[in-house]
Amino acid sequence: MKKKNARLQEFTQRNGSWLFAAAGCIVLWVLMGTCSGNGLSLKSLIDNAYTASFLAIAGLAQMLVVTTGRGAIDLSIPGMITLGAYVSMGLCNGQNSMILPALLAVIASGVLVGFLNSMMVIHLKIPAIIATMAMNYLIVTVTMLIGHNFNVFTVPSILKNIATFRVAGVPVMILLVVLLALAIHFLLTSTTYGKGLLATGQNLEAARLAGVDVGKTQILTYVFAAVLAGLCGALISARVTGAYLGMGNSYQMDSIACIVVGGTLMSGGRANAAGTLVGSLFLYLIISCMQLMGANAGMQSMVKGALIIAVLLIGAAENSGKNLKKKCEGSTACEVKTS
């Protein structure tokens, strides 16, 4: 019985935030039905999940980088989303036969950007948030140059079907993102790379002493994140039928917000792929509810910002409690004498 309670407590501690977010999704869905006057609509929930699926890809990319620890955040994700959109649309130009070369070009761009990001962080010792912010400026410049060369953006029918097609009323994008989250969960929990990444995020020096190739792990992580962001941009461009400068800007803070709500520690060492999906849906349901209530864009940003702060405060309190517990273990100073 004690073992079951301990396991339940551990599960709640690790997944509490996204479980609350999942409950919040249900509450917000009911609230949407009430505010709209149309009652509960499964279609509205699916439509919000579809929109959130694109954010979820960016969130999963951000999650990987944050998991490396030491306050790492990838601010080049917005630029990489825009670059992926321009490269895919520019090379395809409406031709299905060019989809594979275009996606390979997007992947190659992501590999290059991720590798350069990791080199700045690992070898030049530049904080990740600064290195990736500088990289984002470079990507924006490259995107502007690409935009001058590619003036026609027509979406290939195959790529458009991937981004918009539905099976039994459920968008294929939702299914693809769920499969992606499952794959990343498997990567983190059942592979040498994933376990090394979690160990690196918890304590880099301890991971190195334990035999983890922390340099290789970080390189792969930044590369995976950039490639995911680029492919996300290609899918978004297929959805909106084009590409434009600043396309990825709205995903900068939202990609951070959804992983925070989803239970990924900003201090690193703990990631939650399923929670990221729930966090993405939760954010879009909040936006939908506020739009139904007539809230402007500024109010929506304030609510999202307040949500991030609240979750971070809860996480900080949780970490403080764990650290205090570790210090007290085996210490007579922490013993409470009872009469």
Disulfide bonds with the S-S distance in Angstrom:
none
